[in-house]
Amino acid sequence: MNDYSQNMTKEKPKPTYEIEESVGAPHKIVCGVDEVGRGPLAGPVIAAAVILNPALIPYDLNDSKKLSAKKREYLNEQILACAECAYGEASLEEIDELNILHASMLAMQRAVKNLPRKVDHILVDGNRLPNFEAPATTIIKGDQKSVSIAAASIIAKIKRDFLMKKLAKIHPEYGWERNSGYGTREHMEALNLVGPSRFHRKSFAPIRDLMTQQNTISS
């Protein structure tokens, strides 16, 4: 396993295709992988894998957290139109059974397996690697350094936000269309008022504590 995070001490303002080229692109097939949804109290974790065409890289790709919602939507359309993309998901049950870290690794494995072709090298945001079938490189703050990882971060966030908006129609009380399941004040106030739903992560401390309180009161 290689780790470029130690060698790239001077961050560039926007991600580039340089790391992809350093591991063999465009002669080798390289994908970027990122996940969204480790921190929320509700909903699944979603990962995305993206193989960019170096001749058709959408302009202004960046870490999804650094983009406005409108910009993310626009870039999501651009990425899906010109790149090979796939998603992977780990369910609520898998998060509670495996823990969020291992569930995130599973979602990333599934995203890569769902790509339309096998890859020669995988670039992963962070410092932990799933058990991939191809060589892989971890990159801390990879979504700020690699355009492939930045693209994956964007489409994964759009996918998960859309899913949480759908779940918000089932449970409008938590404000998931605005907070995507994160523990905002609005979300926590609703939890204290009505308790957790079937879409909440039972292994997460705030939810687990509320369920313990409910069981104590009911008994």
C-alpha positions in Angstrom: 0.0 0.0 0.0 1.2 3.5 -0.9 0.3 6.6 1.0 0.8 9.9 -0.8 -0.5 12.0 2.1 3.0 12.3 3.6 4.5 13.5 0.3 2.0 16.1 -0.5 2.4 18.5 2.3 1.6 21.6 0.2 -2.0 21.3 -0.7 -3.2 22.7 -4.0 -6.2 24.9 -4.2 -8.1 22.4 -6.3 -7.6 18.6 -7.0 -5.7 17.6 -10.1 -5.1 14.4 -12.2 -1.5 14.2 -11.1 -2.0 11.3 -8.6 -3.9 9.3 -11.2 -1.0 9.8 -13.6 1.5 8.8 -11.0 -0.1 5.4 -10.6 -0.4 4.7 -14.3 -3.3 6.6 -15.8 -4.2 7.0 -18.6 -2.6 3.8 -19.7 -4.0 2.0 -16.6 -7.6 2.2 -15.5 -7.7 4.2 -12.3 -10.8 5.0 -10.2 -11.4 7.3 -7.2 -13.5 6.2 -4.3 -15.2 8.1 -1.5 -18.0 7.5 0.9 -20.6 9.8 2.5 -22.6 9.2 5.6 -20.3 8.0 8.4 -21.5 10.7 10.9 -25.3 10.8 10.6 -27.6 9.2 13.1 -29.9 7.9 10.4 -29.8 6.3 7.0 -27.3 4.1 5.2 -23.7 4.9 4.2 -23.2 5.5 0.5 -19.9 5.1 -1.5 -19.1 6.0 -5.1 -16.4 4.9 -7.5 -15.5 7.0 -10.5 -13.3 6.4 -13.6 -12.6 9.7 -15.2 -11.7 10.2 -18.9 -8.6 12.5 -18.7 -9.8 14.2 -21.9 -13.2 15.0 -20.4 -12.7 16.0 -16.8 -15.4 18.4 -15.7 -14.1 21.8 -14.8 -14.0 23.0 -11.2 -14.1 19.5 -9.5 -13.5 19.8 -5.8 -14.2 18.3 -2.4 -18.0 18.1 -2.2 -18.0 19.9 1.2 -16.4 22.9 -0.5 -19.1 23.3 -3.1 -22.5 24.9 -2.9 -25.6 22.7 -3.3 -26.2 24.2 -6.8 -22.6 23.6 -7.9 -22.8 20.0 -6.6 -25.9 19.3 -8.6 -24.4 20.8 -11.7 -21.1 18.8 -11.4 -23.1 15.6 -10.5 -24.8 15.8 -13.9 -21.4 16.5 -15.7 -19.7 13.6 -14.0 -22.5 11.1 -14.7 -22.5 12.3 -18.4 -18.8 11.8 -19.1 -17.4 9.3 -16.5 -17.9 5.7 -15.6 -19.6 5.7 -12.2 -21.0 3.2 -9.7 -22.4 3.2 -6.2 -22.2 0.9 -3.2 -24.4 1.0 0.0 -24.2 -0.5 3.4 -27.5 -0.8 5.1 -28.7 0.3 8.6 -28.5 -3.4 9.7 -24.9 -3.7 8.4 -23.9 -0.5 10.2 -25.3 -1.7 13.5 -23.9 -5.2 13.1 -20.4 -4.4 11.7 -19.9 -0.8 13.0 -19.8 2.3 10.8 -16.1 1.9 9.8 -16.4 -1.6 8.5 -19.8 -0.8 6.9 -18.1 2.1 5.1 -15.4 -0.2 3.9 -18.1 -2.6 2.6 -19.9 0.2 0.8 -16.6 1.1 -1.0 -15.9 -2.5 -2.0 -19.4 -2.7 -3.5 -19.0 0.6 -5.4 -15.8 -0.7 -7.1 -17.4 -4.1 -7.9 -20.3 -2.3 -9.5 -18.1 -0.4 -12.0 -18.7 -1.5 -15.6 -15.1 -2.8 -15.9 -12.2 -3.8 -13.7 -9.7 -1.2 -12.6 -5.9 -1.4 -12.3 -5.6 0.9 -9.4 -7.9 2.4 -6.8 -7.5 5.8 -5.0 -9.3 6.0 -1.7 -10.0 9.1 0.4 -8.7 8.7 4.0 -6.2 6.4 5.7 -7.9 3.0 5.7 -8.2 0.6 2.8 -11.0 -1.9 2.2 -10.0 -5.3 0.9 -10.0 -4.6 -2.8 -9.0 -7.0 -5.6 -6.8 -4.4 -7.2 -3.9 -2.4 -5.9 -5.0 0.7 -4.0 -3.6 3.9 -2.5 -4.9 5.8 0.5 -4.8 9.6 0.3 -5.7 11.8 3.3 -7.9 14.6 2.2 -8.0 12.9 -1.1 -11.1 14.7 -2.3 -9.0 17.9 -2.2 -6.1 16.3 -4.1 -7.4 13.8 -6.7 -10.1 14.8 -9.2 -11.3 11.2 -9.3 -11.9 11.1 -5.6 -13.5 14.6 -5.7 -15.9 13.3 -8.4 -16.8 10.3 -6.2 -17.4 12.5 -3.2 -19.8 14.7 -5.2 -21.9 11.9 -6.7 -22.0 10.0 -3.4 -23.3 13.0 -1.5 -25.9 13.8 -4.1 -27.1 10.2 -4.0 -27.3 10.1 -0.2 -28.9 13.5 0.1 -31.6 12.4 -2.4 -32.2 9.2 -0.4 -32.6 11.1 2.8 -35.1 13.5 1.2 -37.1 10.5 0.2 -37.0 9.1 3.8 -38.0 12.6 5.1 -41.3 12.2 3.3 -41.9 9.1 5.5 -40.7 10.8 8.7 -40.9 14.6 8.2 -40.5 15.4 11.9 -36.7 15.0 11.8 -35.9 17.5 9.1 -33.8 15.0 7.1 -34.3 17.0 3.9 -32.3 19.7 5.5 -29.8 17.8 7.8 -29.4 14.5 5.9 -29.6 12.6 9.2 -26.8 14.5 11.0 -27.4 15.3 14.7 -28.4 18.9 14.3 -30.4 20.7 16.9 -33.6 20.2 14.9 -33.0 16.5 14.6 -32.1 16.0 18.3 -35.1 18.0 19.5 -37.4 15.8 17.3 -35.6 12.6 18.7 -36.2 13.7 22.2 -39.9 14.5 21.4 -40.9 11.5 19.4 -38.0 9.0 19.8 -36.1 7.2 17.0 -37.5 5.8 13.8 -36.7 2.5 12.1 -34.3 4.4 9.9 -32.1 5.4 12.8 -28.8 3.7 13.6 -29.4 1.8 16.8 -25.7 1.3 17.5 -25.0 5.1 17.6 -24.8 6.4 21.2 -27.5 9.1 21.0 -30.0 6.6 19.5 -28.9 3.8 21.8 -29.3 6.0 24.9 -32.8 7.1 23.8 -33.9 3.5 23.2 -32.5 2.5 26.7 -34.5 5.4 28.3 -37.7 4.3 26.4 -37.3 0.7 27.5 -36.7 1.8 31.1 -39.8 4.0 31.1 -41.9 1.3 29.5 -40.8 -1.3 32.0 
